[in-house]
Each structure stands twice: as structure tokens, then as C-alpha cells.
């Protein structure tokens, strides 16, 4: 179980059965009041961002997120095909809504990380650095 002070940036936890990732974290302590943590959270299932405050009596369950390395092969008509780096025959096809905003940065043979919450794929994590070639510039 996580306490309200454990909600640092990047922590993934469960509220109402859905996984949330902490984007921003601010600890506030006023003079005569109890301490409060103000956070900005991203729902990993719906991609909605909300602000929420937590008090010292609240605790949370840490989300078990499975991370799997995959290699992007190609895209065709809104479907994106991935394979495991060590086993190219084991392929996985995802729709554009499952891949998210990272779809426009994918290129052939790019290794990415898929996040799973239970059996549902909740996102795609791109590498920090990707090399591209500029073909046309004004």
C-alpha cells in the first residue's frame, strides 16, 4: 500500500479500479491545517488528465504494470504490427487508439515498450532518443 507521501512523479497506482500515473506532485503544509498533497494525474485507460488533492489518512494500492519489449514492424490502414525482438514469428497487431500519440513517431525496427494492466494494453513507451533524417525543410 502507498501512502499519500509516496505519490511521487512517475508512480502508477489504482483509484476506483483504474490505473493512474502521477505527472506532478506538490506537498503543501499550511500553518494550522493538515498537510495535503496536490497532484496532476493521468488515467492510463482513458488518457484523461485530472488534478486531485490527497490527505494523510488516504492510502492506495500500487498498480501491477507488465512491461514487454516489442519491435515495430509496419503500419497499414490504422493497424500497427509489432513482434518480439527475439521471436519475429510472434506478432501482435494493435489499433491506432491502443498505440496513442506515439504512432506518429514509430519507424521500422524501432524497439518500444508495451504496458499492460491485467490483460489490457494501456500504452506504448517510446525510447527517449530516436534518430530521424530531415528530408525537406524551408
C-alpha positions as a printed Julia matrix, in Angstrom:
138×3 Matrix{Float64}:
   0.0     0.0     0.0
   1.14    3.5    -0.83
   0.61    6.47    1.47
  -0.1     9.98    0.21
   3.58   10.94    0.5
   4.64    8.04   -1.76
   2.83    9.56   -4.76
   5.97   10.89   -6.43
   6.21   11.71  -10.15
   6.05    8.55  -12.3
   4.34    6.31   -9.7
   1.42    4.26  -11.06
  -1.37    3.4    -8.61
  -5.04    2.36   -8.61
  -8.07    4.54   -7.83
 -11.56    3.06   -8.3
 -10.12    0.07  -10.18
  -8.31    2.14  -12.82
  -4.56    2.83  -13.1
  -3.34    6.42  -12.74
   0.14    7.83  -13.27
   1.38   10.83  -11.25
   2.5    13.63  -13.58
   3.04   16.37  -10.99
   3.39   16.28   -7.19
   3.32   19.17   -4.69
   3.38   18.79   -0.89
   1.62   21.64    0.94
   1.58   22.35    4.64
  -0.36   25.37    5.86
   0.07   26.76    9.39
  -2.97   25.42   11.2
  -4.11   22.83    8.67
  -3.17   19.23    7.99
  -0.67   18.53    5.19
  -2.04   17.98    1.71
  -0.55   16.57   -1.48
  -1.72   18.19   -4.72
  -1.22   16.02   -7.8
  -1.88   16.02  -11.5
  -2.89   12.5   -12.57
  -3.24   10.76  -15.93
  -5.77    7.95  -16.29
  -3.88    5.28  -18.27
  -7.07    3.72  -19.67
  -8.77    6.88  -20.97
  -5.74    9.27  -21.17
  -7.68   11.97  -19.25
  -5.66   14.27  -17.02
  -7.14   15.44  -13.71
  -5.98   17.37  -10.66
  -6.64   15.9    -7.25
  -5.64   16.53   -3.64
  -4.9    13.76   -1.15
  -4.86   13.87    2.66
  -2.75   11.98    5.17
  -5.42    9.39    6.0
  -5.62    8.07    2.41
  -3.72    5.05    1.1
  -3.56    3.44   -2.34
  -2.78    0.15   -4.0
   0.22    0.16   -6.32
  -0.67   -0.93   -9.87
   1.0    -4.02  -11.28
   2.02   -2.97  -14.76
   3.61   -5.57  -17.0
   6.22   -4.16  -19.37
   7.12   -6.03  -22.56
   9.78   -5.14  -25.14
   8.47   -5.2   -28.71
   9.83   -4.21  -32.11
   7.7    -2.16  -34.52
   7.46   -3.77  -37.99
   4.96   -1.78  -40.07
   1.65    0.11  -40.12
  -1.22   -0.47  -42.53
  -4.66    1.22  -42.5
  -4.62    2.19  -38.85
  -3.22   -1.14  -37.63
   0.29   -1.34  -36.19
   2.2    -4.63  -36.23
   4.8    -5.46  -33.58
   6.91   -8.54  -32.87
   9.09   -9.73  -30.03
  12.77   -8.88  -30.67
  13.95  -12.44  -30.04
  10.99  -14.15  -31.77
   9.85  -12.4   -35.01
   7.15  -15.02  -35.67
   5.24  -13.99  -32.53
   3.38  -10.9   -33.8
   0.91   -8.53  -32.22
  -1.4    -6.15  -34.12
  -2.68   -3.03  -32.34
  -5.18   -0.41  -33.42
  -4.3     3.28  -33.55
  -6.26    4.09  -30.38
  -4.24    1.49  -28.42
  -0.91    2.91  -29.66
  -1.9     6.51  -28.87
   0.02    9.65  -29.79
   3.28    7.74  -30.17
   2.04    6.35  -33.5
   3.39    9.3   -35.47
   6.93    8.69  -34.16
   7.17    4.97  -34.98
   9.61    3.79  -37.62
  10.58    0.32  -38.81
  12.67   -1.8   -36.39
  12.18    0.65  -33.51
  12.17   -1.11  -30.13
   9.38    0.11  -27.84
   7.92   -0.96  -24.5
   4.28   -2.04  -24.22
   2.48   -1.53  -20.91
  -0.22   -4.0   -19.83
  -2.65   -3.66  -16.93
  -4.1    -7.12  -16.45
  -4.77   -8.33  -19.99
  -5.42   -4.85  -21.44
  -2.71   -2.93  -23.29
  -2.73    0.57  -21.82
   0.08    2.26  -23.67
   3.28    2.38  -25.57
   6.53    3.87  -24.26
   8.91    5.17  -26.91
  12.69    5.38  -26.41
  13.99    8.72  -25.15
  16.07    9.29  -28.3
  15.13    8.39  -31.88
  17.22    9.28  -34.94
  15.36   10.78  -37.91
  16.55   12.26  -41.18
  15.25   15.62  -42.36
  14.07   15.23  -45.96
  12.62   18.66  -46.57
  12.91   21.98  -44.74
  12.03   25.54  -45.72
